[in-house]
Amino acid sequence: MKRPIQTTIALLALCAAAAAWQGALPTLSLNQPDFEKGVRDTTRNFGNSIEPPWIPRKTAAAAKAMTESQRATAVRELGAMAKALVMSPAFQKAHADYIRSSYKAVDHGIQAKTQSQMLAEGNTSDMMRQAAVQMATALRGAPPESLIPMFQSDIKTWTRQALSTSPRKDKAQQLLARAKEIEPWATSKPEEFRKAYSLLKSAEMGGPSTEAEFASTGNSVQSQEEQRQWNQFNLKDLLKRRLTAIIAEAATVDFSAQTTGKDKRFANPAYERKSNLWKLMYRAGQAPTMAASDFAKSWLKEL
């Protein structure tokens, strides 16, 4: 006989887009605060794997006492409740506010390619430009006096390159000339030195070399980075990924698998290496798992 499921509600939480469980059913000894906390906690877990959320002990006991058919019914009922919460405007706004404050994720409605995509397209110039702006921004946040050793090292490098026959000779001469101009500012005008040096480093990397260009490019780079974060953490795409993963995993579960020993380990060692979601579905039983998969398929079509 299969090891009893810790709780069907955990399976429901995963199937309802890794949402959580609803406490309206007294037979499961659940309450509204547990439900809402489960939703928040699980939809804010952005790891690659889907892990069961924390379950109250009394809820686990109630789920264990159910028949497999009753657990399947619970999955369908609680799934509808979880979906209603996750898709509510208030929940979606709270999620957007959370990823904005935690990950600087903002939807600007623009195209923002990842570094991998830019590399695949051979678009290294945009990558370098973005990296240059990020470098300059970081330098502007450092104490001016801490930049002096780096600046002096750069002068030596640009001097050597300016006297060489390398392809960087002309650019090094330009950088060196400007570096000599701002060198006295390191002690006389430290704030202006920091700003000018940050532009030198940006120009060296192929980024903006003037304040106006830096401001314009910097705003664009920031917007693109915020958009990339949004693309990764927004609720709709998270739901799609989780629902798709649940459907795929459910199709692979071997409900006839045998277990052995007091700890009910799988007789097939390969099954011991399966994901926690796979094992949870196995222990929930075929009927609840298929109910969850069907629910996920239906929800996915609406997204």
Secondary structure, 3 states (H helix, E strand, C coil): CCCCCCCHHHHHHHHCCCCCCCCCCHHHCCCHHHHHHHHHHHHCCCCCCCCCCCCCHHHHHHHHCCCHHHHHHHHHHHHHHHHHHHCCHHHHHHHHHHHHHHHCCCCCCCCCCCHHHHHHCCCHHHHHHHHHHHHHHHHHCCCHHHHHHHHHHHHHHHHHHHCCCCCCHHHHHHHHHHHHHHCCHHHHCHHHHHHHHHHHHHHHCCCCCCHHHHHHHHHHHHHHHHHHHHHHHCHHHHHHHHHHHHHHHHCCCCCCCCEECCCCEECCHHHHCCCHHHHHHHHHCHHHHHHHHHHHHHHHHHC
